[in-house]
Amino acid sequence: MKVIIAGIVFILLQIVSYAQESVREIADNSLFQKKFILNRINVNEDIEIDSLLMKYIAYNNKNRTTKGYRVEIYFNSGMNAKKEALRVKTQFLDSFPDIHVYVSYQSPDFIIRVGDCRVKGDALRLKNLICMEYPNAFIVPDLIQFPKLYTKEESTIENE
């Protein structure tokens, strides 16, 4: 019985290794000829898929936002909430000029959120940075602006 099971396992291993070698040969031949395997596959798709893809690209180019986190430092709905929000914004920019500040109105509150953090860890570091001046600050999920991307010229200037 053990001999039969060992024989079956041996045969299966030979089949699997042969299958892997044939896939490698196909990949090597296609790379050698500078053709990808996907170029040989015919895809039949609905025409509407292309139009949906183009709409998605146009939407992303227009909005320029992504999911992320911000730190909320102020919200109020009182009589002078707008003036107070603008005062808090000015005070924050005086203390932290390199952090972006966003003032918004979500009925009935004026809200001030700061930062553009892609991950919650970055938002936590920002919150810890400003916690001495804004002890009631808290992290909220929000749509953030894409971070600035540096070109090669800008990165070489900064390194010099």
Residue pairs with C-beta under 8 A, 6 or more apart in sequence:
26 37
27 37
30 36
30 37
30 40
63 143
64 145
64 146
65 143
65 144
65 145
65 146
66 118
66 143
66 144
66 146
67 141
67 143
67 144
68 116
68 117
68 118
68 119
68 123
68 141
68 142
68 143
68 144
69 115
69 117
69 118
69 119
69 120
69 122
69 123
69 139
69 140
69 141
69 142
69 144
70 102
70 113
70 114
70 115
70 116
70 117
70 123
70 139
70 140
70 142
70 144
71 113
71 114
71 115
71 117
71 123
71 126
71 127
71 130
71 137
71 138
71 139
71 140
72 111
72 112
72 113
72 137
72 138
72 139
72 140
73 88
73 92
73 112
73 113
73 114
73 130
73 134
73 136
73 137
74 84
74 85
74 88
74 110
74 111
74 112
74 134
75 109
75 110
75 111
75 112
76 84
76 85
76 109
76 110
77 108
77 109
77 110
78 84
81 109
81 110
82 105
82 110
84 110
85 103
85 110
85 111
85 112
86 103
88 112
89 101
89 103
89 112
92 99
92 101
92 112
92 114
92 130
92 133
92 134
93 101
95 130
95 133
96 114
96 129
96 130
99 114
99 115
99 126
100 114
100 115
100 116
100 145
101 112
101 113
101 114
102 112
102 113
102 114
103 110
103 111
103 112
104 110
104 111
104 113
105 111
113 140
113 142
114 126
114 130
115 122
115 123
115 126
115 144
116 144
116 145
116 147
117 123
117 126
117 144
118 144
118 147
120 139
123 139
124 139
127 137
127 138
127 139
130 137
131 137
150 158
